[in-house]
Amino acid sequence: TAVDDAVTTTLPPGETTTQTIVFRAPNGERVPTPRITFVAEYQGQELRRIENEELHPFAATSEITIPNWLALGPFDVGPINRGELPANPRVGIPGMFTDHPADAGFDDGSGYEVAGTHYGWIPVDTDERGIVWFDGPLGMSDNLLGYATAAIYSSDARRVPIAMRSDNFSQLFVNGVLATENYGTPGDVDYAVMNLNAGWNEVLVKLANHQGNWYFRLRLLGEDLDALEFAPSHPVR
């Protein structure tokens, strides 16, 4: 039975059951990742609790993060209106959609000249939790824009499920094509698919900070991930 979005099942001794729970969302709308709380009780006493567990849509057998990146910035992202986010990102954070030289990604690796200042790529490593922090290499202040790039080598064309988490707002591009974006609550996880070509593929993260820390965590999910190779950048063409 379903009461206040809860499903309750009572079992006689020795019996088992399978409970199917269906999550539905409108087509074309961005919604938070489903989460579930599970509680097992016996004779009125709580035996086990799983609190607010994230349910991702992929039956992934393994996951991996890219160990080494290059970062670039920081730049001024301009005004941010949280009241317009996540529904109207072009109004809420227009600086994410303004053409910027670094939108071209790694290119030849020489960096970019912006407003009379040269910005070069800075090495930055993923920490033990798989997080890429911008606080250190790019500084921590309000309304900032930064970039991170890495390269993935695949022997064949493949689709790789990914989970992207960012603080605050992010766009993720693979070979120049937008794979996913996040303008919601910091820490929300977006699930998408990364389309890799045979050979080297460039990943570019465009990250905006409103206040405080800023970071992202990109996880590759699925099978045969050990066949992929990673580098901070593709070989210079």
C-alpha positions, 0 to 999 in steps of 0.5 A: 500500500502507498501512503504519503509516498511510502510503500509498506509490506508486512511478511509472515515468518519464512516468506519473501516478496519482491516489491516494484517501485516505479519512478516517472518524470515528464519528458524534457524536464530536468528532475533530481535523481530519485532517492529512497529510504528503506527501513526494516522492522521486526516486532516494532523494532527497527533492524536496518535503515538505508537513509536517502539512498541515491538510485541511478538509472544504470546497472553499472558493475564498476565505476572509475574517475579520470585521475589527472586534469588541466584547469584554466581560469578564473574568470568573472561569470557575471551576475547569478540569480538563483531564483531563476535556477534551475528552470531558466539557466540562460536568465539565472546565469547568462555568463555560462552561455556567453561565448568565451575563448576557453570554450574551445578547450585544450586546442594547442595547449598554449592557453588564452589571452583574455582582457589583456591577461594570459591564462595557461592550463594548470595541472590538477589531480582528482582527490581520493574521493574522485573530486576535482577542486578548483579552490586551490588552483583557481582560487575561491571567490564569488561569481567565478568561471573556470574550465577543466579538460582531460582526454580519454583514449578508446580503441573503439567508439562506445557509449559510456554512462556517466554521473556528474556532480558539481558545485555550483553549476556546470556544463560537460562537453565531450568532443565539443558536444554538450553531454550534460549540464547542472544548474540545480542544488549543489551536490545534485547528481546528473546521469547521462551518456558519454559518446566516445569516438575511437581514438582520443576524446576531449572532455571539457568541464565549464564550472561556475561558482556562486559562493564558497567552494567549487568542484566537480566529480565525474564518474564513468560507469559501466563495464570494461572501463579498464580498456580506457586510457586517460591523460590530462590532454590529447596529443597536440595536433 
